[in-house]
Amino acid sequence: MLSTGLEFAAGTTDECKGLVGRLFSPSDILVAYREARERFKTGDIVLVASETDPSGFSAQARSSYAQDLKRKMAGKKIPFFAEALVQSSAHSIVQLPVEGDAMWLVVTRGKDIPAMVVIFATPYEVAAS
């Protein structure tokens, strides 16, 4: 039987993997992504959650998220940690077709730099019991 798991893009730090794993289940992330994909009619999605309140996600199309970020910066340079998100879809980073399940996940952490990671779905086989 096939099931779906989530993987992190290459280069994701162990700290970020641990943070995401501590806060969210893979099914919570995947369900939120698929609902956002349907709502926005695009797979180029950013899910945003808070480390202090991981009870749910807000979602935006990546283009809208990038525009909001640029507006908040009021003409200043985009922070280094957000450049990849502004410039590249999650699909392009993990080299998946746009029909695949790949998303940016941003976890806000108070005054600390947010964790911005690319996560993608991958099928795996579950042994029959």
N, CA, C and O atoms as CSV, one atom per row, in Angstrom:
chain,resi,resn,atom,element,x,y,z
A,1,MET,N,N,0.849,-1.175,0.000
A,1,MET,CA,C,0.000,0.000,0.000
A,1,MET,C,C,0.897,1.241,0.000
A,1,MET,O,O,1.928,1.267,0.672
A,2,LEU,N,N,0.501,2.260,-0.752
A,2,LEU,CA,C,1.263,3.501,-0.813
A,2,LEU,C,C,0.698,4.515,0.174
A,2,LEU,O,O,-0.512,4.598,0.384
A,3,SER,N,N,1.592,5.274,0.766
A,3,SER,CA,C,1.217,6.370,1.647
A,3,SER,C,C,2.052,7.573,1.237
A,3,SER,O,O,2.947,7.455,0.400
A,4,THR,N,N,1.764,8.728,1.822
A,4,THR,CA,C,2.496,9.942,1.480
A,4,THR,C,C,3.173,10.494,2.720
A,4,THR,O,O,2.553,10.632,3.775
A,5,GLY,N,N,4.440,10.805,2.581
A,5,GLY,CA,C,5.195,11.432,3.658
A,5,GLY,C,C,5.713,12.769,3.185
A,5,GLY,O,O,5.590,13.113,2.009
A,6,LEU,N,N,6.286,13.515,4.091
A,6,LEU,CA,C,6.858,14.805,3.736
A,6,LEU,C,C,8.364,14.776,3.941
A,6,LEU,O,O,8.869,14.185,4.895
A,7,GLU,N,N,9.059,15.417,3.038
A,7,GLU,CA,C,10.512,15.531,3.092
A,7,GLU,C,C,10.885,17.002,3.043
A,7,GLU,O,O,10.113,17.837,2.571
A,8,PHE,N,N,12.069,17.306,3.533
A,8,PHE,CA,C,12.597,18.663,3.478
A,8,PHE,C,C,13.540,18.793,2.290
A,8,PHE,O,O,14.209,17.830,1.913
A,9,ALA,N,N,13.592,19.969,1.708
A,9,ALA,CA,C,14.530,20.238,0.627
A,9,ALA,C,C,15.958,20.077,1.137
A,9,ALA,O,O,16.241,20.287,2.317
A,10,ALA,N,N,16.836,19.708,0.239
A,10,ALA,CA,C,18.252,19.578,0.579
A,10,ALA,C,C,18.745,20.893,1.165
A,10,ALA,O,O,18.365,21.970,0.704
A,11,GLY,N,N,19.588,20.799,2.177
A,11,GLY,CA,C,20.154,21.981,2.802
A,11,GLY,C,C,19.381,22.490,4.005
A,11,GLY,O,O,19.830,23.417,4.679
A,12,THR,N,N,18.217,21.896,4.287
A,12,THR,CA,C,17.451,22.304,5.463
A,12,THR,C,C,18.224,21.891,6.709
A,12,THR,O,O,18.685,20.754,6.812
A,13,THR,N,N,18.363,22.805,7.640
A,13,THR,CA,C,19.136,22.504,8.844
A,13,THR,C,C,18.380,21.545,9.758
A,13,THR,O,O,17.152,21.469,9.723
A,14,ASP,N,N,19.128,20.824,10.566
A,14,ASP,CA,C,18.511,19.929,11.541
A,14,ASP,C,C,17.656,20.709,12.535
A,14,ASP,O,O,16.631,20.210,13.000
A,15,GLU,N,N,18.077,21.937,12.861
A,15,GLU,CA,C,17.294,22.777,13.771
A,15,GLU,C,C,15.908,23.065,13.188
A,15,GLU,O,O,14.904,22.966,13.893
A,16,CYS,N,N,15.855,23.418,11.912
A,16,CYS,CA,C,14.567,23.699,11.271
A,16,CYS,C,C,13.717,22.437,11.160
A,16,CYS,O,O,12.508,22.476,11.391
A,17,LYS,N,N,14.343,21.327,10.810
A,17,LYS,CA,C,13.604,20.060,10.737
A,17,LYS,C,C,13.008,19.710,12.099
A,17,LYS,O,O,11.854,19.291,12.190
A,18,GLY,N,N,13.792,19.882,13.142
A,18,GLY,CA,C,13.316,19.586,14.489
A,18,GLY,C,C,12.178,20.496,14.908
A,18,GLY,O,O,11.210,20.043,15.518
A,19,LEU,N,N,12.288,21.780,14.583
A,19,LEU,CA,C,11.238,22.739,14.914
A,19,LEU,C,C,9.930,22.353,14.241
A,19,LEU,O,O,8.890,22.292,14.896
A,20,VAL,N,N,9.972,22.095,12.952
A,20,VAL,CA,C,8.765,21.729,12.209
A,20,VAL,C,C,8.204,20.413,12.725
A,20,VAL,O,O,6.995,20.288,12.921
A,21,GLY,N,N,9.070,19.431,12.948
A,21,GLY,CA,C,8.620,18.132,13.450
A,21,GLY,C,C,8.002,18.206,14.834
A,21,GLY,O,O,7.090,17.443,15.151
A,22,ARG,N,N,8.490,19.114,15.652
A,22,ARG,CA,C,7.959,19.279,17.009
A,22,ARG,C,C,6.587,19.940,17.002
A,22,ARG,O,O,5.747,19.650,17.854
A,23,LEU,N,N,6.364,20.829,16.041
A,23,LEU,CA,C,5.132,21.618,16.020
A,23,LEU,C,C,3.986,21.000,15.218
A,23,LEU,O,O,2.820,21.168,15.574
A,24,PHE,N,N,4.313,20.290,14.143
A,24,PHE,CA,C,3.276,19.870,13.199
A,24,PHE,C,C,3.424,18.410,12.795
A,24,PHE,O,O,4.529,17.870,12.738
A,25,SER,N,N,2.289,17.789,12.517
A,25,SER,CA,C,2.325,16.453,11.928
A,25,SER,C,C,2.374,16.610,10.409
A,25,SER,O,O,1.891,17.608,9.874
A,26,PRO,N,N,2.949,15.637,9.717
A,26,PRO,CA,C,2.962,15.719,8.252
A,26,PRO,C,C,1.560,15.844,7.665
A,26,PRO,O,O,1.357,16.574,6.695
A,27,SER,N,N,0.599,15.140,8.244
A,27,SER,CA,C,-0.759,15.221,7.691
A,27,SER,C,C,-1.352,16.615,7.876
A,27,SER,O,O,-2.066,17.092,6.994
A,28,ASP,N,N,-1.073,17.286,9.008
A,28,ASP,CA,C,-1.566,18.659,9.205
A,28,ASP,C,C,-1.025,19.588,8.122
A,28,ASP,O,O,-1.763,20.403,7.568
A,29,ILE,N,N,0.251,19.462,7.827
A,29,ILE,CA,C,0.884,20.314,6.816
A,29,ILE,C,C,0.306,20.019,5.438
A,29,ILE,O,O,-0.043,20.935,4.692
A,30,LEU,N,N,0.207,18.741,5.108
A,30,LEU,CA,C,-0.266,18.358,3.774
A,30,LEU,C,C,-1.728,18.746,3.568
A,30,LEU,O,O,-2.088,19.216,2.488
A,31,VAL,N,N,-2.563,18.564,4.563
A,31,VAL,CA,C,-3.974,18.955,4.455
A,31,VAL,C,C,-4.079,20.474,4.272
A,31,VAL,O,O,-4.835,20.942,3.420
A,32,ALA,N,N,-3.336,21.235,5.054
A,32,ALA,CA,C,-3.372,22.699,4.930
A,32,ALA,C,C,-2.905,23.137,3.543
A,32,ALA,O,O,-3.489,24.040,2.943
A,33,TYR,N,N,-1.853,22.496,3.036
A,33,TYR,CA,C,-1.352,22.832,1.703
A,33,TYR,C,C,-2.398,22.537,0.632
A,33,TYR,O,O,-2.667,23.375,-0.229
A,34,ARG,N,N,-2.977,21.361,0.688
A,34,ARG,CA,C,-3.946,20.986,-0.347
A,34,ARG,C,C,-5.200,21.855,-0.293
A,34,ARG,O,O,-5.773,22.171,-1.336
A,35,GLU,N,N,-5.627,22.241,0.887
A,35,GLU,CA,C,-6.769,23.170,1.002
A,35,GLU,C,C,-6.410,24.527,0.403
A,35,GLU,O,O,-7.219,25.126,-0.305
A,36,ALA,N,N,-5.202,25.015,0.685
A,36,ALA,CA,C,-4.758,26.304,0.133
A,36,ALA,C,C,-4.606,26.221,-1.375
A,36,ALA,O,O,-4.956,27.159,-2.091
A,37,ARG,N,N,-4.093,25.121,-1.853
A,37,ARG,CA,C,-3.932,24.923,-3.299
A,37,ARG,C,C,-5.288,25.027,-3.999
A,37,ARG,O,O,-5.411,25.667,-5.043
A,38,GLU,N,N,-6.280,24.404,-3.422
A,38,GLU,CA,C,-7.634,24.461,-3.985
A,38,GLU,C,C,-8.200,25.883,-3.894
A,38,GLU,O,O,-8.784,26.383,-4.856
A,39,ARG,N,N,-8.029,26.518,-2.760
A,39,ARG,CA,C,-8.583,27.856,-2.538
A,39,ARG,C,C,-7.963,28.902,-3.459
A,39,ARG,O,O,-8.672,29.747,-4.006
A,40,PHE,N,N,-6.654,28.847,-3.631
A,40,PHE,CA,C,-5.965,29.865,-4.430
A,40,PHE,C,C,-5.762,29.462,-5.887
A,40,PHE,O,O,-5.284,30.261,-6.692
A,41,LYS,N,N,-6.119,28.245,-6.222
A,41,LYS,CA,C,-5.993,27.743,-7.597
A,41,LYS,C,C,-4.559,27.800,-8.114
A,41,LYS,O,O,-4.310,28.068,-9.289
A,42,THR,N,N,-3.628,27.540,-7.206
A,42,THR,CA,C,-2.210,27.455,-7.562
A,42,THR,C,C,-1.524,26.531,-6.558
A,42,THR,O,O,-1.964,26.402,-5.416
A,43,GLY,N,N,-0.454,25.899,-6.996
A,43,GLY,CA,C,0.338,25.082,-6.086
A,43,GLY,C,C,1.488,25.844,-5.458
A,43,GLY,O,O,2.198,25.315,-4.603
A,44,ASP,N,N,1.672,27.084,-5.881
A,44,ASP,CA,C,2.777,27.920,-5.398
A,44,ASP,C,C,2.328,28.616,-4.114
A,44,ASP,O,O,1.932,29.782,-4.125
A,45,ILE,N,N,2.399,27.877,-3.012
A,45,ILE,CA,C,1.782,28.267,-1.746
A,45,ILE,C,C,2.832,28.471,-0.655
A,45,ILE,O,O,3.852,27.785,-0.609
A,46,VAL,N,N,2.549,29.437,0.222
A,46,VAL,CA,C,3.315,29.641,1.448
A,46,VAL,C,C,2.362,29.409,2.615
A,46,VAL,O,O,1.323,30.061,2.720
A,47,LEU,N,N,2.724,28.475,3.488
A,47,LEU,CA,C,1.990,28.266,4.736
A,47,LEU,C,C,2.753,28.987,5.834
A,47,LEU,O,O,3.978,28.892,5.905
A,48,VAL,N,N,2.043,29.703,6.684
A,48,VAL,CA,C,2.675,30.445,7.775
A,48,VAL,C,C,2.049,30.000,9.090
A,48,VAL,O,O,0.828,29.899,9.211
A,49,ALA,N,N,2.903,29.736,10.067
A,49,ALA,CA,C,2.437,29.350,11.397
A,49,ALA,C,C,3.355,29.993,12.431
A,49,ALA,O,O,4.450,30.461,12.117
A,50,SER,N,N,2.885,29.999,13.647
A,50,SER,CA,C,3.656,30.587,14.740
A,50,SER,C,C,4.199,29.499,15.652
A,50,SER,O,O,3.507,28.528,15.959
A,51,GLU,N,N,5.435,29.670,16.078
A,51,GLU,CA,C,6.018,28.724,17.032
A,51,GLU,C,C,5.262,28.765,18.359
A,51,GLU,O,O,5.138,27.741,19.031
A,52,THR,N,N,4.761,29.928,18.737
A,52,THR,CA,C,4.084,30.060,20.025
A,52,THR,C,C,2.626,29.625,19.971
A,52,THR,O,O,2.020,29.382,21.015
A,53,ASP,N,N,2.048,29.522,18.771
A,53,ASP,CA,C,0.670,29.068,18.624
A,53,ASP,C,C,0.551,28.220,17.366
A,53,ASP,O,O,0.036,28.694,16.353
A,54,PRO,N,N,1.017,26.979,17.409
A,54,PRO,CA,C,1.015,26.137,16.219
A,54,PRO,C,C,-0.341,25.478,15.944
A,54,PRO,O,O,-0.398,24.374,15.402
A,55,SER,N,N,-1.419,26.148,16.314
A,55,SER,CA,C,-2.743,25.541,16.177
A,55,SER,C,C,-3.268,25.557,14.750
A,55,SER,O,O,-4.292,24.933,14.473
A,56,GLY,N,N,-2.616,26.231,13.860
A,56,GLY,CA,C,-3.087,26.261,12.485
A,56,GLY,C,C,-2.167,27.064,11.597
A,56,GLY,O,O,-1.142,27.584,12.037
A,57,PHE,N,N,-2.548,27.153,10.355
A,57,PHE,CA,C,-1.733,27.824,9.346
A,57,PHE,C,C,-2.544,28.936,8.703
A,57,PHE,O,O,-3.761,28.826,8.553
A,58,SER,N,N,-1.865,29.996,8.330
A,58,SER,CA,C,-2.452,30.917,7.365
A,58,SER,C,C,-1.734,30.595,6.058
A,58,SER,O,O,-0.595,30.129,6.063
A,59,ALA,N,N,-2.396,30.841,4.966
A,59,ALA,CA,C,-1.821,30.477,3.673
A,59,ALA,C,C,-2.000,31.616,2.689
A,59,ALA,O,O,-2.977,32.362,2.742
A,60,GLN,N,N,-1.043,31.732,1.796
A,60,GLN,CA,C,-1.100,32.710,0.712
A,60,GLN,C,C,-0.423,32.115,-0.505
A,60,GLN,O,O,0.436,31.240,-0.395
A,61,ALA,N,N,-0.824,32.602,-1.664
A,61,ALA,CA,C,-0.030,32.322,-2.855
A,61,ALA,C,C,1.331,32.971,-2.634
A,61,ALA,O,O,1.409,34.043,-2.034
A,62,ARG,N,N,2.400,32.342,-3.105
A,62,ARG,CA,C,3.747,32.872,-2.862
A,62,ARG,C,C,3.903,34.276,-3.442
A,62,ARG,O,O,4.578,35.116,-2.847
A,63,SER,N,N,3.294,34.537,-4.584
A,63,SER,CA,C,3.404,35.875,-5.178
A,63,SER,C,C,2.802,36.938,-4.251
A,63,SER,O,O,3.367,38.024,-4.120
A,64,SER,N,N,1.683,36.647,-3.616
A,64,SER,CA,C,1.067,37.588,-2.676
A,64,SER,C,C,1.928,37.758,-1.432
A,64,SER,O,O,2.101,38.869,-0.931
A,65,TYR,N,N,2.467,36.639,-0.938
A,65,TYR,CA,C,3.327,36.702,0.243
A,65,TYR,C,C,4.545,37.578,-0.060
A,65,TYR,O,O,4.932,38.407,0.763
A,66,ALA,N,N,5.144,37.399,-1.232
A,66,ALA,CA,C,6.323,38.185,-1.616
A,66,ALA,C,C,5.971,39.667,-1.744
A,66,ALA,O,O,6.739,40.527,-1.314
A,67,GLN,N,N,4.818,39.965,-2.332
A,67,GLN,CA,C,4.397,41.369,-2.448
A,67,GLN,C,C,4.192,41.995,-1.074
A,67,GLN,O,O,4.605,43.130,-0.838
A,68,ASP,N,N,3.555,41.257,-0.168
A,68,ASP,CA,C,3.348,41.763,1.195
A,68,ASP,C,C,4.677,42.016,1.894
A,68,ASP,O,O,4.842,43.021,2.585
A,69,LEU,N,N,5.620,41.100,1.713
A,69,LEU,CA,C,6.931,41.254,2.330
A,69,LEU,C,C,7.643,42.491,1.786
A,69,LEU,O,O,8.226,43.261,2.549
A,70,LYS,N,N,7.596,42.676,0.481
A,70,LYS,CA,C,8.229,43.858,-0.128
A,70,LYS,C,C,7.576,45.144,0.374
A,70,LYS,O,O,8.261,46.135,0.628
A,71,ARG,N,N,6.269,45.125,0.514
A,71,ARG,CA,C,5.550,46.299,1.015
A,71,ARG,C,C,5.972,46.610,2.453
A,71,ARG,O,O,6.176,47.771,2.807
A,72,LYS,N,N,6.101,45.571,3.276
A,72,LYS,CA,C,6.515,45.762,4.671
A,72,LYS,C,C,7.935,46.308,4.768
A,72,LYS,O,O,8.262,47.034,5.706
A,73,MET,N,N,8.765,45.962,3.810
A,73,MET,CA,C,10.153,46.421,3.816
A,73,MET,C,C,10.271,47.877,3.354
A,73,MET,O,O,11.320,48.498,3.519
A,74,ALA,N,N,9.214,48.409,2.785
A,74,ALA,CA,C,9.149,49.824,2.381
A,74,ALA,C,C,10.386,50.277,1.597
A,74,ALA,O,O,11.014,51.283,1.927
A,75,GLY,N,N,10.715,49.526,0.569
A,75,GLY,CA,C,11.829,49.915,-0.284
A,75,GLY,C,C,13.192,49.425,0.163
A,75,GLY,O,O,14.160,49.547,-0.588
A,76,LYS,N,N,13.297,48.872,1.369
A,76,LYS,CA,C,14.577,48.335,1.831
A,76,LYS,C,C,14.815,46.969,1.188
A,76,LYS,O,O,13.898,46.355,0.642
A,77,LYS,N,N,16.032,46.518,1.263
A,77,LYS,CA,C,16.410,45.215,0.715
A,77,LYS,C,C,15.694,44.102,1.476
A,77,LYS,O,O,15.574,44.147,2.701
A,78,ILE,N,N,15.220,43.102,0.730
A,78,ILE,CA,C,14.596,41.918,1.341
A,78,ILE,C,C,15.650,41.226,2.202
A,78,ILE,O,O,16.790,41.080,1.762
A,79,PRO,N,N,15.304,40.800,3.409
A,79,PRO,CA,C,16.282,40.107,4.257
A,79,PRO,C,C,16.848,38.869,3.561
A,79,PRO,O,O,16.141,38.190,2.817
A,80,PHE,N,N,18.103,38.587,3.805
A,80,PHE,CA,C,18.791,37.464,3.161
A,80,PHE,C,C,18.036,36.155,3.326
A,80,PHE,O,O,18.010,35.337,2.407
A,81,PHE,N,N,17.425,35.947,4.480
A,81,PHE,CA,C,16.755,34.673,4.751
A,81,PHE,C,C,15.453,34.516,3.963
A,81,PHE,O,O,14.911,33.413,3.894
A,82,ALA,N,N,14.945,35.589,3.372
A,82,ALA,CA,C,13.697,35.527,2.611
A,82,ALA,C,C,13.916,35.603,1.100
A,82,ALA,O,O,12.961,35.465,0.336
A,83,GLU,N,N,15.143,35.819,0.663
A,83,GLU,CA,C,15.409,35.987,-0.769
A,83,GLU,C,C,14.983,34.780,-1.595
A,83,GLU,O,O,14.371,34.942,-2.651
A,84,ALA,N,N,15.293,33.585,-1.137
A,84,ALA,CA,C,14.937,32.388,-1.909
A,84,ALA,C,C,13.430,32.255,-2.047
A,84,ALA,O,O,12.933,31.888,-3.112
A,85,LEU,N,N,12.699,32.550,-0.980
A,85,LEU,CA,C,11.244,32.455,-1.035
A,85,LEU,C,C,10.677,33.447,-2.048
A,85,LEU,O,O,9.760,33.109,-2.796
A,86,VAL,N,N,11.201,34.642,-2.077
A,86,VAL,CA,C,10.719,35.663,-3.003
A,86,VAL,C,C,11.052,35.280,-4.446
A,86,VAL,O,O,10.267,35.546,-5.356
A,87,GLN,N,N,12.202,34.662,-4.653
A,87,GLN,CA,C,12.689,34.399,-6.003
A,87,GLN,C,C,12.255,33.062,-6.601
A,87,GLN,O,O,12.172,32.942,-7.823
A,88,SER,N,N,11.975,32.054,-5.771
A,88,SER,CA,C,11.775,30.699,-6.307
A,88,SER,C,C,10.605,29.985,-5.667
A,88,SER,O,O,10.380,30.077,-4.461
A,89,SER,N,N,9.869,29.275,-6.493
A,89,SER,CA,C,8.799,28.432,-5.962
A,89,SER,C,C,9.414,27.211,-5.285
A,89,SER,O,O,10.545,26.825,-5.581
A,90,ALA,N,N,8.667,26.623,-4.391
A,90,ALA,CA,C,9.128,25.392,-3.742
A,90,ALA,C,C,9.328,24.298,-4.779
A,90,ALA,O,O,10.260,23.500,-4.675
A,91,HIS,N,N,8.454,24.259,-5.778
A,91,HIS,CA,C,8.560,23.244,-6.827
A,91,HIS,C,C,9.884,23.343,-7.574
A,91,HIS,O,O,10.509,22.329,-7.886
A,92,SER,N,N,10.305,24.570,-7.859
A,92,SER,CA,C,11.567,24.725,-8.592
A,92,SER,C,C,12.759,24.336,-7.716
A,92,SER,O,O,13.748,23.805,-8.220
A,93,ILE,N,N,12.674,24.591,-6.439
A,93,ILE,CA,C,13.786,24.256,-5.545
A,93,ILE,C,C,13.979,22.747,-5.441
A,93,ILE,O,O,15.112,22.265,-5.439
A,94,VAL,N,N,12.881,22.001,-5.356
A,94,VAL,CA,C,12.999,20.537,-5.230
A,94,VAL,C,C,12.806,19.831,-6.565
A,94,VAL,O,O,12.757,18.602,-6.623
A,95,GLN,N,N,12.697,20.605,-7.629
A,95,GLN,CA,C,12.587,20.098,-8.995
A,95,GLN,C,C,11.436,19.116,-9.157
A,95,GLN,O,O,11.611,17.999,-9.643
A,96,LEU,N,N,10.255,19.560,-8.737
A,96,LEU,CA,C,9.023,18.793,-8.920
A,96,LEU,C,C,8.147,19.503,-9.942
A,96,LEU,O,O,8.208,20.726,-10.068
A,97,PRO,N,N,7.336,18.751,-10.668
A,97,PRO,CA,C,6.371,19.420,-11.549
A,97,PRO,C,C,5.357,20.193,-10.710
A,97,PRO,O,O,5.155,19.883,-9.536
A,98,VAL,N,N,4.724,21.192,-11.305
A,98,VAL,CA,C,3.790,22.030,-10.559
A,98,VAL,C,C,2.600,21.251,-10.019
A,98,VAL,O,O,1.922,21.725,-9.107
A,99,GLU,N,N,2.333,20.076,-10.554
A,99,GLU,CA,C,1.234,19.254,-10.053
A,99,GLU,C,C,1.597,18.573,-8.729
A,99,GLU,O,O,0.713,18.100,-8.014
A,100,GLY,N,N,2.882,18.521,-8.401
A,100,GLY,CA,C,3.337,17.880,-7.174
A,100,GLY,C,C,3.012,18.721,-5.955
A,100,GLY,O,O,2.651,19.892,-6.066
A,101,ASP,N,N,3.145,18.111,-4.802
A,101,ASP,CA,C,2.886,18.794,-3.533
A,101,ASP,C,C,4.205,19.301,-2.959
A,101,ASP,O,O,4.974,18.538,-2.373
A,102,ALA,N,N,4.457,20.599,-3.135
A,102,ALA,CA,C,5.663,21.231,-2.594
A,102,ALA,C,C,5.272,22.623,-2.124
A,102,ALA,O,O,4.536,23.333,-2.810
A,103,MET,N,N,5.765,23.011,-0.958
A,103,MET,CA,C,5.355,24.291,-0.403
A,103,MET,C,C,6.463,24.912,0.422
A,103,MET,O,O,7.387,24.236,0.873
A,104,TRP,N,N,6.347,26.218,0.608
A,104,TRP,CA,C,7.147,26.933,1.579
A,104,TRP,C,C,6.390,26.893,2.895
A,104,TRP,O,O,5.174,27.085,2.918
A,105,LEU,N,N,7.092,26.649,3.982
A,105,LEU,CA,C,6.521,26.729,5.318
A,105,LEU,C,C,7.352,27.741,6.095
A,105,LEU,O,O,8.567,27.597,6.228
A,106,VAL,N,N,6.680,28.761,6.601
A,106,VAL,CA,C,7.331,29.807,7.381
A,106,VAL,C,C,6.819,29.702,8.808
A,106,VAL,O,O,5.615,29.773,9.057
A,107,VAL,N,N,7.749,29.533,9.742
A,107,VAL,CA,C,7.380,29.484,11.157
A,107,VAL,C,C,7.934,30.741,11.813
A,107,VAL,O,O,9.147,30.923,11.918
A,108,THR,N,N,7.020,31.606,12.252
A,108,THR,CA,C,7.454,32.821,12.931
A,108,THR,C,C,7.885,32.460,14.349
A,108,THR,O,O,7.312,31.580,14.990
A,109,ARG,N,N,8.922,33.173,14.822
A,109,ARG,CA,C,9.501,32.842,16.131
A,109,ARG,C,C,9.756,34.104,16.939
A,109,ARG,O,O,10.888,34.380,17.334
A,110,GLY,N,N,8.698,34.867,17.183
A,110,GLY,CA,C,8.851,36.096,17.957
A,110,GLY,C,C,9.783,37.058,17.255
A,110,GLY,O,O,9.578,37.384,16.085
A,111,LYS,N,N,10.807,37.516,17.959
A,111,LYS,CA,C,11.751,38.466,17.376
A,111,LYS,C,C,12.903,37.759,16.654
A,111,LYS,O,O,13.725,38.418,16.017
A,112,ASP,N,N,12.973,36.434,16.747
A,112,ASP,CA,C,14.010,35.679,16.041
A,112,ASP,C,C,13.689,35.613,14.547
A,112,ASP,O,O,12.558,35.851,14.123
A,113,ILE,N,N,14.703,35.286,13.775
A,113,ILE,CA,C,14.517,35.109,12.337
A,113,ILE,C,C,13.548,33.944,12.121
A,113,ILE,O,O,13.714,32.885,12.727
A,114,PRO,N,N,12.533,34.130,11.260
A,114,PRO,CA,C,11.597,33.032,11.024
A,114,PRO,C,C,12.300,31.857,10.347
A,114,PRO,O,O,13.277,32.035,9.621
A,115,ALA,N,N,11.789,30.668,10.597
A,115,ALA,CA,C,12.268,29.482,9.899
A,115,ALA,C,C,11.496,29.399,8.589
A,115,ALA,O,O,10.265,29.372,8.595
A,116,MET,N,N,12.210,29.359,7.468
A,116,MET,CA,C,11.587,29.278,6.145
A,116,MET,C,C,12.135,28.039,5.467
A,116,MET,O,O,13.315,27.977,5.123
A,117,VAL,N,N,11.269,27.049,5.278
A,117,VAL,CA,C,11.716,25.773,4.723
A,117,VAL,C,C,10.825,25.360,3.562
A,117,VAL,O,O,9.662,25.753,3.475
A,118,VAL,N,N,11.398,24.560,2.675
A,118,VAL,CA,C,10.640,23.951,1.586
A,118,VAL,C,C,10.394,22.498,1.966
A,118,VAL,O,O,11.311,21.760,2.325
A,119,ILE,N,N,9.127,22.114,1.875
A,119,ILE,CA,C,8.713,20.754,2.193
A,119,ILE,C,C,7.991,20.199,0.970
A,119,ILE,O,O,7.265,20.922,0.287
A,120,PHE,N,N,8.196,18.910,0.697
A,120,PHE,CA,C,7.504,18.297,-0.439
A,120,PHE,C,C,7.022,16.899,-0.065
A,120,PHE,O,O,7.602,16.221,0.782
A,121,ALA,N,N,5.942,16.495,-0.725
A,121,ALA,CA,C,5.352,15.182,-0.465
A,121,ALA,C,C,6.068,14.133,-1.292
A,121,ALA,O,O,6.459,14.370,-2.435
A,122,THR,N,N,6.227,12.976,-0.690
A,122,THR,CA,C,6.847,11.859,-1.386
A,122,THR,C,C,6.102,10.580,-1.027
A,122,THR,O,O,5.833,10.321,0.147
A,123,PRO,N,N,5.773,9.787,-2.030
A,123,PRO,CA,C,5.082,8.524,-1.744
A,123,PRO,C,C,6.069,7.488,-1.202
A,123,PRO,O,O,7.248,7.488,-1.559
A,124,TYR,N,N,5.577,6.626,-0.354
A,124,TYR,CA,C,6.380,5.499,0.117
A,124,TYR,C,C,5.461,4.313,0.342
A,124,TYR,O,O,4.255,4.460,0.538
A,125,GLU,N,N,6.057,3.149,0.308
A,125,GLU,CA,C,5.268,1.933,0.441
A,125,GLU,C,C,5.206,1.512,1.909
A,125,GLU,O,O,6.216,1.498,2.612
A,126,VAL,N,N,4.005,1.173,2.347
A,126,VAL,CA,C,3.780,0.695,3.698
A,126,VAL,C,C,3.627,-0.812,3.619
A,126,VAL,O,O,2.823,-1.327,2.841
A,127,ALA,N,N,4.400,-1.510,4.427
A,127,ALA,CA,C,4.333,-2.972,4.414
A,127,ALA,C,C,2.975,-3.427,4.964
A,127,ALA,O,O,2.478,-2.899,5.958
A,128,ALA,N,N,2.401,-4.409,4.294
A,128,ALA,CA,C,1.132,-4.974,4.757
A,128,ALA,C,C,1.383,-5.762,6.028
A,128,ALA,O,O,2.391,-6.456,6.160
A,129,SER,N,N,0.444,-5.643,6.967
A,129,SER,CA,C,0.629,-6.379,8.221
A,129,SER,C,C,-0.257,-7.578,8.302
A,129,SER,O,O,-0.223,-8.305,9.296
